[in-house]
Amino acid sequence: MATSSYTHRIDSELRSQSEAIYSALGMSLGTAINVFLKKSVAVGGFPFDVRLDIPTKETLSAMLEAEKIAKDPEVAALDVDDALEELKR
């Protein structure tokens, strides 16, 4: 198998943290990168989800409603049994 070199600049702290993780797994950073690339080729893309963690409008609305409910003294006074009964209505 022919090999080639690839040079890339990365944050020194990120490199140190990554090297510590992969060293604990018994491999070098270069080996870890090769594992990542081989897995990427095998699955046809990133070997994990890559997405923005931006909540949808519905999620954001639910989060705001939950905060409002949490601050409501009447709701906070309910015990678990009362809350379950409230949900049944």
C-alpha positions in Angstrom: 0.0 0.0 0.0 1.4 3.4 -1.0 1.3 6.1 1.6 1.3 9.9 1.4 1.8 12.7 3.9 -0.8 15.3 4.8 -0.1 18.3 6.9 -2.9 20.2 8.7 -2.8 22.9 11.4 -4.9 22.1 14.5 -5.2 23.8 17.9 -2.4 22.7 20.2 -4.8 22.0 23.1 -7.1 19.9 20.9 -4.1 18.0 19.7 -2.9 17.3 23.2 -6.3 16.2 24.4 -6.7 14.0 21.3 -3.3 12.4 21.7 -4.0 11.6 25.4 -7.3 9.9 24.4 -5.8 7.8 21.6 -2.7 7.0 23.6 -4.9 5.5 26.3 -6.5 3.4 23.5 -3.0 2.3 22.4 -2.7 4.2 19.2 -1.1 7.4 17.8 -3.1 10.4 16.6 -2.0 9.4 13.0 -3.5 5.9 13.5 -6.7 7.4 14.9 -7.0 9.7 11.8 -6.5 6.7 9.5 -9.2 4.8 11.4 -11.6 7.8 11.0 -10.8 8.0 7.3 -11.3 4.3 6.7 -14.6 4.3 8.5 -15.7 7.4 6.5 -15.0 5.5 3.3 -16.8 2.4 4.5 -20.0 4.3 5.4 -19.8 6.9 2.6 -19.5 9.9 4.8 -18.9 11.0 8.4 -19.1 7.9 10.7 -21.2 9.9 13.1 -24.0 12.5 13.0 -22.9 16.0 12.0 -25.6 18.6 12.5 -26.4 21.9 14.1 -27.9 21.6 17.5 -30.4 24.3 16.9 -33.8 23.6 18.5 -36.9 23.7 16.2 -39.5 26.3 16.8 -41.7 23.7 18.5 -38.9 22.6 20.8 -38.0 26.2 21.6 -41.7 27.0 22.4 -41.9 23.9 24.6 -38.7 25.0 26.5 -40.1 28.5 27.1 -43.4 27.1 28.3 -41.6 24.7 30.6 -39.6 27.6 32.1 -42.9 29.6 32.6 -44.5 26.6 34.3 -41.5 26.1 36.5 -41.7 29.7 37.8 -45.5 29.4 38.5 -45.9 29.1 42.3 -49.2 27.3 41.9 -47.7 24.6 39.7 -44.7 24.3 41.9 -47.0 23.6 44.9 -48.4 20.5 43.2 -47.1 17.1 44.4 -46.6 14.2 42.1 -50.1 12.7 42.6 -51.8 16.0 42.0 -49.7 16.5 38.8 -50.7 13.1 37.5 -54.4 13.8 38.2 -54.0 17.2 36.4 -52.6 15.3 33.3 -55.6 13.0 33.3 -58.0 15.9 32.9 
